[in-house]
Amino acid sequence: MSGTAFLLPENRAALIIRGSGFDTLAALNSVSDPWISEIRSVLTSRSAQRHGTINDVPHLWVGLQVAPPISDRAAPGPGIEIAPPGDEILLTDDLADEWTRTIKTGKSIPASPIRKNSLDHFIQWVHERAEVQQQQKPISEEHPAATEENRPIIDDEAIDRADAHAIASVLRLNRLNVPDDFESLPIDKARALAKQITRSPEARTAAEALREEERRAKEKRTERDRYPSFARRSDKGVRLDNAAVGAYIRERLHALTFNQRLFIYDRTTGLYVEDAGQVGSLIQEIAEVVEFNGSITSAKREIMSYIRDHNIAPEYPFDHYPNALPLANGVLEINWDTEIATLCPYSPEHRFTQKWPATFDASADPKPIHEVLRQYVDDEEVFALLQLPAQAILHFCGFGPFKRSYIFEGPSNGGKSTYLVDLLNRLFGAENISGASLQAIGRDRFVTSSIGSAVINRCDDLSDVPVENVGPFKALTGSFSHDIEKKFQTPYRSRVTAVHAFSTNAPPTVPDNVLFDAAFWSRWVYLRFNNVFEVDPGFVSRTFTPAAIAGLFNEVLKVAFEIRRNGRLLYEQDPGEVRAVWQSAANPFQKFVSEEMLSTQNPTLFEKGQLLRAFRAWCGANDINPRKLPSTITGFTQMIYASGFTTTRRGSKNEQEWKYEARYTWKANSRYQKSAEGIGSI
């Protein structure tokens, strides 16, 4: 075979590829040399990401054959050979003027006689040739053009030409799981299984991951090409242009400073994060590439100053984009006027620090979750369970505040935690939900820092410990702008938009001065979960699937549109009714009165000991927590005072006794009347 001879430099080696693509990949997969591993991963990644198939590129690898090298040596595997540094290789005439590949084994060196010998240029050439082949390749009548959903990541024709070992090697190179006994299967079954694997959702996910990795790798290579421009070379060595490096990093990472903390944009997640050493690492990388030989500590200090002190945000700059939501499959940009939502890629301008696990799929069905919610509360109250996350979305986008919080009361295993924890976690993400209790809001001055930019603040299983101070709660739900105070950090002003939701078996009592505070009671939606369900450990994973959550999100978004269109929440409750239900659940005596007595115009007297015995009997019949029951007449007197029962003395001057007096009388059918006969009306 004729050709043109080239002498490899002393610090470069060449990869010589022969034979079929599958044989070559299988051979590459068996070689442990680090630089072979490098080209194996890059070639596989490039071909799979660019074309969706592996077998488009191996045809080119065959075209990259070279004549036998001048010296004889053993090949590391079928289809490939290694030409060591300093060896002479013979390129075929048709490739003498084409780009080819050498592998560097040391630091970067000037270009060798083989033109464009970097890995980037080699792969670029492979892609250009592959594009031409792809355009010229006719579509087989037996295999019509595949749709995006069922197109395999490896063509069926390629699988049909390969043996089981080669197929397994290529599947693994594409990061697909291959059964341990795959290579022992009959070839027909192995090929059929391979075709099934290459059409699976897992294969498409793996291909997408490879494409994303390649995009990032290409981006990184492009960025590294800029590094030499930051170096200033002289007889004294290499120095960095610190101002230029700082400007470059600010631009690349979209850096900004808030409250003396540096934040950067993570292009992998699409989110802003606080710098945790990434900036210093990038400075170090630039310095090493340009062979900087000055004081890296001093350089980092000065460059960090250029970065930190340039773009300073006076207010908290994150998570309040007015018409966008950070979903798992992209940013959902919303036109609130036309009520049209469009999925877009993440970008620095959104300035999100959180990503919700829900996905947007306009075709997803909301009925499955809707049917679940109907099992928890009455039909007319299902809307309230949709309104809570809809209100959270509106608050997140800056609409409101709507000054409404939610409390769910009911027995254990009634669905409260399933809704409040499991369902909302799959909608918004547990990391985006805070956990401050109603009592903590009233007493903890650092509570706003724990809530922060959470979408929802919830407390599952709110205790019945009395709430001592409701002022901070009313202030927190009355506006978005609050002071954020963290221990050992400078306080700052920011938005707190979380919707508050609590579940409880019995709500906490509130101070007496709150009983007639309309501003407090008007801030609540009180729902009772009346049903009790058998424990089913698999219910959540079986029911709250990604598709079902996408359907729920569609329904919640519809409710959000409706609320904004009307300018108010659509499910509300009368504050007086909320207070009555709350007090009844928080104070069992109030519930006892509402079930066993009727209100009257005239006051009635009750024997103190007899009324206490009747109440205890009722509590025993209604499974009231014994901790809720007073142990003394004095404690009982304090409990019933909130229900309008006072003490008075009645009788002759020398025989007066203390009685309870209230504008209630026993219901005619109350079975507790005999154990607490009143003295009568007065």
Buried (B, 14 or more C-beta within 10 A) or exposed (E): EEBBEBEBBEBBBBBBBBBBBBBBBBBBBBBEBEBBEEBBBBBBBBBBBBBBBBBBBBBBBBBBBBBBBEEEEEEBBBBBBBBBBEBEBBBBEEBBEBBBBBBBBEEEEEEBEBEBBBBBBBBBBBBEBBEEBEEEEEEEEEEEEBEEEEBBBBBBEBBEBBBBBBBBBBBBBBBBEBEEEBBEBEEEEBBEBBBEBBBBEEBBEBBEBBBEEBEEBBEEEEBEEEBEEBBBEEEEEBBBBBEBBBBBBBEBBBBBBBBEEBBBBBBEEBBBEEBEEBBBEBBBBBBEBBEBEEEBEEBBEBBBEBBBEEBEEEEBBBBBBEEBBBBBEBBBBBEBEEBEBEBEEBBBEBBBBBBBBBBBBEEBBBEBBBEBBEEBBEEEBBBBBBBBBBBBBBBBBBBBBBBBBBBBBBEEBBBBBBBBBBBBBBBBBEEBBBBBBBBBBBEBEEBBBBBBBBBBBBBBBBBBEEBEBBEBBBEBBEEBEBEBBBEEEEEBEBBBBBBBBBBBBBBBBBBEEBBEBEEBBBBBBBBBBEEEEEEEEEBBEEBBBBBBBBBBBBBBBBBBBBBBEEEEBBBBBEBEEBBBBBBBBBBBBBBBBBEBBEEEEEBBBBBBEBBBBBBBBBBEEEEBEEEBBBEEBEEBBEBBBBBBBEEEEEEEEEEEEEBBBBBBBBEEEBEBBEBBEBBEEE
